[in-house]
Amino acid sequence: MPQLSPLFWVFSSLMIMFLLMSMMVVFYEKMVDFNSVNECKILLMKWCW
């Protein structure tokens, strides 16, 4: 197993942090816009029917 360079570890940790931040932002936006999202789903269901 070859030894990985420190640059790789820095890059991977930055990518993980970025993914966590994006997930938190998406989750927060969903929590904030939960009612509007539900209304949109209901409207789409009515429109499809």
mmCIF file of the N, C-alpha and C atoms, coordinates in Angstrom:
data_MODEL
# 
_entry.id   MODEL 
# 
loop_
_atom_site.group_PDB 
_atom_site.id 
_atom_site.type_symbol 
_atom_site.label_atom_id 
_atom_site.label_alt_id 
_atom_site.label_comp_id 
_atom_site.label_asym_id 
_atom_site.label_entity_id 
_atom_site.label_seq_id 
_atom_site.pdbx_PDB_ins_code 
_atom_site.Cartn_x 
_atom_site.Cartn_y 
_atom_site.Cartn_z 
_atom_site.occupancy 
_atom_site.B_iso_or_equiv 
_atom_site.pdbx_formal_charge 
_atom_site.auth_seq_id 
_atom_site.auth_comp_id 
_atom_site.auth_asym_id 
_atom_site.auth_atom_id 
_atom_site.pdbx_PDB_model_num 
ATOM 1   N N  . MET A 1 1  ? 0.852   -1.192 0.000   1.00 0.00 ? 1  MET A N  1 
ATOM 2   C CA . MET A 1 1  ? 0.000   0.000  0.000   1.00 0.00 ? 1  MET A CA 1 
ATOM 3   C C  . MET A 1 1  ? 0.894   1.252  0.000   1.00 0.00 ? 1  MET A C  1 
ATOM 4   N N  . PRO A 1 2  ? 0.825   2.021  -1.067  1.00 0.00 ? 2  PRO A N  1 
ATOM 5   C CA . PRO A 1 2  ? 1.697   3.207  -1.134  1.00 0.00 ? 2  PRO A CA 1 
ATOM 6   C C  . PRO A 1 2  ? 1.257   4.295  -0.168  1.00 0.00 ? 2  PRO A C  1 
ATOM 7   N N  . GLN A 1 3  ? 2.223   5.033  0.303   1.00 0.00 ? 3  GLN A N  1 
ATOM 8   C CA . GLN A 1 3  ? 1.912   6.116  1.232   1.00 0.00 ? 3  GLN A CA 1 
ATOM 9   C C  . GLN A 1 3  ? 1.357   7.308  0.452   1.00 0.00 ? 3  GLN A C  1 
ATOM 10  N N  . LEU A 1 4  ? 0.255   7.857  0.953   1.00 0.00 ? 4  LEU A N  1 
ATOM 11  C CA . LEU A 1 4  ? -0.388  8.971  0.269   1.00 0.00 ? 4  LEU A CA 1 
ATOM 12  C C  . LEU A 1 4  ? 0.270   10.281 0.684   1.00 0.00 ? 4  LEU A C  1 
ATOM 13  N N  . SER A 1 5  ? 0.309   11.192 -0.246  1.00 0.00 ? 5  SER A N  1 
ATOM 14  C CA . SER A 1 5  ? 0.957   12.477 0.029   1.00 0.00 ? 5  SER A CA 1 
ATOM 15  C C  . SER A 1 5  ? 0.074   13.347 0.917   1.00 0.00 ? 5  SER A C  1 
ATOM 16  N N  . PRO A 1 6  ? 0.646   14.274 1.662   1.00 0.00 ? 6  PRO A N  1 
ATOM 17  C CA . PRO A 1 6  ? -0.167  15.175 2.504   1.00 0.00 ? 6  PRO A CA 1 
ATOM 18  C C  . PRO A 1 6  ? -1.132  16.014 1.686   1.00 0.00 ? 6  PRO A C  1 
ATOM 19  N N  . LEU A 1 7  ? -0.737  16.332 0.450   1.00 0.00 ? 7  LEU A N  1 
ATOM 20  C CA . LEU A 1 7  ? -1.628  17.121 -0.396  1.00 0.00 ? 7  LEU A CA 1 
ATOM 21  C C  . LEU A 1 7  ? -2.935  16.375 -0.646  1.00 0.00 ? 7  LEU A C  1 
ATOM 22  N N  . PHE A 1 8  ? -2.834  15.065 -0.836  1.00 0.00 ? 8  PHE A N  1 
ATOM 23  C CA . PHE A 1 8  ? -4.040  14.269 -1.040  1.00 0.00 ? 8  PHE A CA 1 
ATOM 24  C C  . PHE A 1 8  ? -4.941  14.322 0.188   1.00 0.00 ? 8  PHE A C  1 
ATOM 25  N N  . TRP A 1 9  ? -4.350  14.238 1.371   1.00 0.00 ? 9  TRP A N  1 
ATOM 26  C CA . TRP A 1 9  ? -5.161  14.290 2.592   1.00 0.00 ? 9  TRP A CA 1 
ATOM 27  C C  . TRP A 1 9  ? -5.832  15.647 2.738   1.00 0.00 ? 9  TRP A C  1 
ATOM 28  N N  . VAL A 1 10 ? -5.107  16.720 2.428   1.00 0.00 ? 10 VAL A N  1 
ATOM 29  C CA . VAL A 1 10 ? -5.697  18.061 2.511   1.00 0.00 ? 10 VAL A CA 1 
ATOM 30  C C  . VAL A 1 10 ? -6.849  18.176 1.531   1.00 0.00 ? 10 VAL A C  1 
ATOM 31  N N  . PHE A 1 11 ? -6.637  17.703 0.318   1.00 0.00 ? 11 PHE A N  1 
ATOM 32  C CA . PHE A 1 11 ? -7.679  17.792 -0.700  1.00 0.00 ? 11 PHE A CA 1 
ATOM 33  C C  . PHE A 1 11 ? -8.908  16.980 -0.300  1.00 0.00 ? 11 PHE A C  1 
ATOM 34  N N  . SER A 1 12 ? -8.697  15.767 0.187   1.00 0.00 ? 12 SER A N  1 
ATOM 35  C CA . SER A 1 12 ? -9.827  14.920 0.571   1.00 0.00 ? 12 SER A CA 1 
ATOM 36  C C  . SER A 1 12 ? -10.580 15.517 1.757   1.00 0.00 ? 12 SER A C  1 
ATOM 37  N N  . SER A 1 13 ? -9.856  16.060 2.727   1.00 0.00 ? 13 SER A N  1 
ATOM 38  C CA . SER A 1 13 ? -10.544 16.665 3.877   1.00 0.00 ? 13 SER A CA 1 
ATOM 39  C C  . SER A 1 13 ? -11.340 17.890 3.442   1.00 0.00 ? 13 SER A C  1 
ATOM 40  N N  . LEU A 1 14 ? -10.788 18.679 2.515   1.00 0.00 ? 14 LEU A N  1 
ATOM 41  C CA . LEU A 1 14 ? -11.534 19.831 2.011   1.00 0.00 ? 14 LEU A CA 1 
ATOM 42  C C  . LEU A 1 14 ? -12.794 19.384 1.273   1.00 0.00 ? 14 LEU A C  1 
ATOM 43  N N  . MET A 1 15 ? -12.683 18.329 0.491   1.00 0.00 ? 15 MET A N  1 
ATOM 44  C CA . MET A 1 15 ? -13.857 17.834 -0.226  1.00 0.00 ? 15 MET A CA 1 
ATOM 45  C C  . MET A 1 15 ? -14.921 17.348 0.750   1.00 0.00 ? 15 MET A C  1 
ATOM 46  N N  . ILE A 1 16 ? -14.501 16.651 1.800   1.00 0.00 ? 16 ILE A N  1 
ATOM 47  C CA . ILE A 1 16 ? -15.464 16.162 2.790   1.00 0.00 ? 16 ILE A CA 1 
ATOM 48  C C  . ILE A 1 16 ? -16.137 17.331 3.491   1.00 0.00 ? 16 ILE A C  1 
ATOM 49  N N  . MET A 1 17 ? -15.362 18.338 3.854   1.00 0.00 ? 17 MET A N  1 
ATOM 50  C CA . MET A 1 17 ? -15.946 19.515 4.499   1.00 0.00 ? 17 MET A CA 1 
ATOM 51  C C  . MET A 1 17 ? -16.932 20.208 3.570   1.00 0.00 ? 17 MET A C  1 
ATOM 52  N N  . PHE A 1 18 ? -16.580 20.309 2.299   1.00 0.00 ? 18 PHE A N  1 
ATOM 53  C CA . PHE A 1 18 ? -17.467 20.952 1.338   1.00 0.00 ? 18 PHE A CA 1 
ATOM 54  C C  . PHE A 1 18 ? -18.770 20.172 1.201   1.00 0.00 ? 18 PHE A C  1 
ATOM 55  N N  . LEU A 1 19 ? -18.675 18.850 1.156   1.00 0.00 ? 19 LEU A N  1 
ATOM 56  C CA . LEU A 1 19 ? -19.882 18.030 1.049   1.00 0.00 ? 19 LEU A CA 1 
ATOM 57  C C  . LEU A 1 19 ? -20.758 18.193 2.285   1.00 0.00 ? 19 LEU A C  1 
ATOM 58  N N  . LEU A 1 20 ? -20.148 18.206 3.456   1.00 0.00 ? 20 LEU A N  1 
ATOM 59  C CA . LEU A 1 20 ? -20.927 18.378 4.684   1.00 0.00 ? 20 LEU A CA 1 
ATOM 60  C C  . LEU A 1 20 ? -21.610 19.738 4.709   1.00 0.00 ? 20 LEU A C  1 
ATOM 61  N N  . MET A 1 21 ? -20.905 20.773 4.314   1.00 0.00 ? 21 MET A N  1 
ATOM 62  C CA . MET A 1 21 ? -21.497 22.109 4.302   1.00 0.00 ? 21 MET A CA 1 
ATOM 63  C C  . MET A 1 21 ? -22.657 22.182 3.319   1.00 0.00 ? 21 MET A C  1 
ATOM 64  N N  . SER A 1 22 ? -22.485 21.603 2.138   1.00 0.00 ? 22 SER A N  1 
ATOM 65  C CA . SER A 1 22 ? -23.565 21.641 1.152   1.00 0.00 ? 22 SER A CA 1 
ATOM 66  C C  . SER A 1 22 ? -24.776 20.858 1.653   1.00 0.00 ? 22 SER A C  1 
ATOM 67  N N  . MET A 1 23 ? -24.545 19.719 2.310   1.00 0.00 ? 23 MET A N  1 
ATOM 68  C CA . MET A 1 23 ? -25.662 18.955 2.855   1.00 0.00 ? 23 MET A CA 1 
ATOM 69  C C  . MET A 1 23 ? -26.382 19.756 3.936   1.00 0.00 ? 23 MET A C  1 
ATOM 70  N N  . MET A 1 24 ? -25.634 20.433 4.787   1.00 0.00 ? 24 MET A N  1 
ATOM 71  C CA . MET A 1 24 ? -26.261 21.239 5.836   1.00 0.00 ? 24 MET A CA 1 
ATOM 72  C C  . MET A 1 24 ? -27.069 22.381 5.230   1.00 0.00 ? 24 MET A C  1 
ATOM 73  N N  . VAL A 1 25 ? -26.540 23.013 4.195   1.00 0.00 ? 25 VAL A N  1 
ATOM 74  C CA . VAL A 1 25 ? -27.261 24.116 3.554   1.00 0.00 ? 25 VAL A CA 1 
ATOM 75  C C  . VAL A 1 25 ? -28.546 23.605 2.926   1.00 0.00 ? 25 VAL A C  1 
ATOM 76  N N  . VAL A 1 26 ? -28.472 22.473 2.236   1.00 0.00 ? 26 VAL A N  1 
ATOM 77  C CA . VAL A 1 26 ? -29.675 21.920 1.609   1.00 0.00 ? 26 VAL A CA 1 
ATOM 78  C C  . VAL A 1 26 ? -30.698 21.548 2.676   1.00 0.00 ? 26 VAL A C  1 
ATOM 79  N N  . PHE A 1 27 ? -30.233 20.926 3.763   1.00 0.00 ? 27 PHE A N  1 
ATOM 80  C CA . PHE A 1 27 ? -31.151 20.547 4.834   1.00 0.00 ? 27 PHE A CA 1 
ATOM 81  C C  . PHE A 1 27 ? -31.800 21.781 5.448   1.00 0.00 ? 27 PHE A C  1 
ATOM 82  N N  . TYR A 1 28 ? -31.027 22.838 5.665   1.00 0.00 ? 28 TYR A N  1 
ATOM 83  C CA . TYR A 1 28 ? -31.567 24.065 6.252   1.00 0.00 ? 28 TYR A CA 1 
ATOM 84  C C  . TYR A 1 28 ? -32.595 24.697 5.324   1.00 0.00 ? 28 TYR A C  1 
ATOM 85  N N  . GLU A 1 29 ? -32.307 24.726 4.035   1.00 0.00 ? 29 GLU A N  1 
ATOM 86  C CA . GLU A 1 29 ? -33.259 25.300 3.089   1.00 0.00 ? 29 GLU A CA 1 
ATOM 87  C C  . GLU A 1 29 ? -34.539 24.471 3.054   1.00 0.00 ? 29 GLU A C  1 
ATOM 88  N N  . LYS A 1 30 ? -34.412 23.159 3.147   1.00 0.00 ? 30 LYS A N  1 
ATOM 89  C CA . LYS A 1 30 ? -35.614 22.320 3.163   1.00 0.00 ? 30 LYS A CA 1 
ATOM 90  C C  . LYS A 1 30 ? -36.429 22.587 4.418   1.00 0.00 ? 30 LYS A C  1 
ATOM 91  N N  . MET A 1 31 ? -35.761 22.744 5.559   1.00 0.00 ? 31 MET A N  1 
ATOM 92  C CA . MET A 1 31 ? -36.491 23.030 6.792   1.00 0.00 ? 31 MET A CA 1 
ATOM 93  C C  . MET A 1 31 ? -37.199 24.378 6.698   1.00 0.00 ? 31 MET A C  1 
ATOM 94  N N  . VAL A 1 32 ? -36.552 25.366 6.083   1.00 0.00 ? 32 VAL A N  1 
ATOM 95  C CA . VAL A 1 32 ? -37.149 26.697 5.994   1.00 0.00 ? 32 VAL A CA 1 
ATOM 96  C C  . VAL A 1 32 ? -38.316 26.687 5.012   1.00 0.00 ? 32 VAL A C  1 
ATOM 97  N N  . ASP A 1 33 ? -38.131 26.066 3.848   1.00 0.00 ? 33 ASP A N  1 
ATOM 98  C CA . ASP A 1 33 ? -39.136 26.103 2.785   1.00 0.00 ? 33 ASP A CA 1 
ATOM 99  C C  . ASP A 1 33 ? -39.997 24.842 2.778   1.00 0.00 ? 33 ASP A C  1 
ATOM 100 N N  . PHE A 1 34 ? -40.206 24.258 3.940   1.00 0.00 ? 34 PHE A N  1 
ATOM 101 C CA . PHE A 1 34 ? -40.947 22.999 3.979   1.00 0.00 ? 34 PHE A CA 1 
ATOM 102 C C  . PHE A 1 34 ? -42.395 23.206 3.558   1.00 0.00 ? 34 PHE A C  1 
ATOM 103 N N  . ASN A 1 35 ? -43.037 24.265 4.050   1.00 0.00 ? 35 ASN A N  1 
ATOM 104 C CA . ASN A 1 35 ? -44.436 24.502 3.716   1.00 0.00 ? 35 ASN A CA 1 
ATOM 105 C C  . ASN A 1 35 ? -44.600 24.799 2.232   1.00 0.00 ? 35 ASN A C  1 
ATOM 106 N N  . SER A 1 36 ? -43.752 25.631 1.683   1.00 0.00 ? 36 SER A N  1 
ATOM 107 C CA . SER A 1 36 ? -43.868 25.954 0.264   1.00 0.00 ? 36 SER A CA 1 
ATOM 108 C C  . SER A 1 36 ? -43.617 24.715 -0.591  1.00 0.00 ? 36 SER A C  1 
ATOM 109 N N  . VAL A 1 37 ? -42.688 23.865 -0.169  1.00 0.00 ? 37 VAL A N  1 
ATOM 110 C CA . VAL A 1 37 ? -42.427 22.638 -0.924  1.00 0.00 ? 37 VAL A CA 1 
ATOM 111 C C  . VAL A 1 37 ? -43.658 21.742 -0.886  1.00 0.00 ? 37 VAL A C  1 
ATOM 112 N N  . ASN A 1 38 ? -44.302 21.629 0.260   1.00 0.00 ? 38 ASN A N  1 
ATOM 113 C CA . ASN A 1 38 ? -45.510 20.818 0.349   1.00 0.00 ? 38 ASN A CA 1 
ATOM 114 C C  . ASN A 1 38 ? -46.601 21.379 -0.547  1.00 0.00 ? 38 ASN A C  1 
ATOM 115 N N  . GLU A 1 39 ? -46.768 22.694 -0.565  1.00 0.00 ? 39 GLU A N  1 
ATOM 116 C CA . GLU A 1 39 ? -47.775 23.290 -1.428  1.00 0.00 ? 39 GLU A CA 1 
ATOM 117 C C  . GLU A 1 39 ? -47.472 22.998 -2.890  1.00 0.00 ? 39 GLU A C  1 
ATOM 118 N N  . CYS A 1 40 ? -46.213 23.080 -3.265  1.00 0.00 ? 40 CYS A N  1 
ATOM 119 C CA . CYS A 1 40 ? -45.848 22.790 -4.649  1.00 0.00 ? 40 CYS A CA 1 
ATOM 120 C C  . CYS A 1 40 ? -46.134 21.331 -4.985  1.00 0.00 ? 40 CYS A C  1 
ATOM 121 N N  . LYS A 1 41 ? -45.858 20.424 -4.062  1.00 0.00 ? 41 LYS A N  1 
ATOM 122 C CA . LYS A 1 41 ? -46.139 19.014 -4.322  1.00 0.00 ? 41 LYS A CA 1 
ATOM 123 C C  . LYS A 1 41 ? -47.636 18.795 -4.492  1.00 0.00 ? 41 LYS A C  1 
ATOM 124 N N  . ILE A 1 42 ? -48.445 19.432 -3.651  1.00 0.00 ? 42 ILE A N  1 
ATOM 125 C CA . ILE A 1 42 ? -49.892 19.274 -3.755  1.00 0.00 ? 42 ILE A CA 1 
ATOM 126 C C  . ILE A 1 42 ? -50.376 19.820 -5.094  1.00 0.00 ? 42 ILE A C  1 
ATOM 127 N N  . LEU A 1 43 ? -49.861 20.979 -5.486  1.00 0.00 ? 43 LEU A N  1 
ATOM 128 C CA . LEU A 1 43 ? -50.258 21.551 -6.772  1.00 0.00 ? 43 LEU A CA 1 
ATOM 129 C C  . LEU A 1 43 ? -49.848 20.635 -7.919  1.00 0.00 ? 43 LEU A C  1 
ATOM 130 N N  . LEU A 1 44 ? -48.658 20.066 -7.851  1.00 0.00 ? 44 LEU A N  1 
ATOM 131 C CA . LEU A 1 44 ? -48.216 19.162 -8.910  1.00 0.00 ? 44 LEU A CA 1 
ATOM 132 C C  . LEU A 1 44 ? -49.091 17.915 -8.956  1.00 0.00 ? 44 LEU A C  1 
ATOM 133 N N  . MET A 1 45 ? -49.459 17.386 -7.799  1.00 0.00 ? 45 MET A N  1 
ATOM 134 C CA . MET A 1 45 ? -50.318 16.208 -7.777  1.00 0.00 ? 45 MET A CA 1 
ATOM 135 C C  . MET A 1 45 ? -51.679 16.525 -8.379  1.00 0.00 ? 45 MET A C  1 
ATOM 136 N N  . LYS A 1 46 ? -52.245 17.669 -8.027  1.00 0.00 ? 46 LYS A N  1 
ATOM 137 C CA . LYS A 1 46 ? -53.529 18.055 -8.607  1.00 0.00 ? 46 LYS A CA 1 
ATOM 138 C C  . LYS A 1 46 ? -53.402 18.225 -10.111 1.00 0.00 ? 46 LYS A C  1 
ATOM 139 N N  . TRP A 1 47 ? -52.311 18.848 -10.543 1.00 0.00 ? 47 TRP A N  1 
ATOM 140 C CA . TRP A 1 47 ? -52.125 19.086 -11.969 1.00 0.00 ? 47 TRP A CA 1 
ATOM 141 C C  . TRP A 1 47 ? -51.972 17.757 -12.713 1.00 0.00 ? 47 TRP A C  1 
ATOM 142 N N  . CYS A 1 48 ? -51.248 16.808 -12.102 1.00 0.00 ? 48 CYS A N  1 
ATOM 143 C CA . CYS A 1 48 ? -51.068 15.509 -12.756 1.00 0.00 ? 48 CYS A CA 1 
ATOM 144 C C  . CYS A 1 48 ? -52.394 14.762 -12.825 1.00 0.00 ? 48 CYS A C  1 
ATOM 145 N N  . TRP A 1 49 ? -53.201 14.860 -11.784 1.00 0.00 ? 49 TRP A N  1 
ATOM 146 C CA . TRP A 1 49 ? -54.487 14.176 -11.821 1.00 0.00 ? 49 TRP A CA 1 
ATOM 147 C C  . TRP A 1 49 ? -55.439 14.867 -12.793 1.00 0.00 ? 49 TRP A C  1 
# 
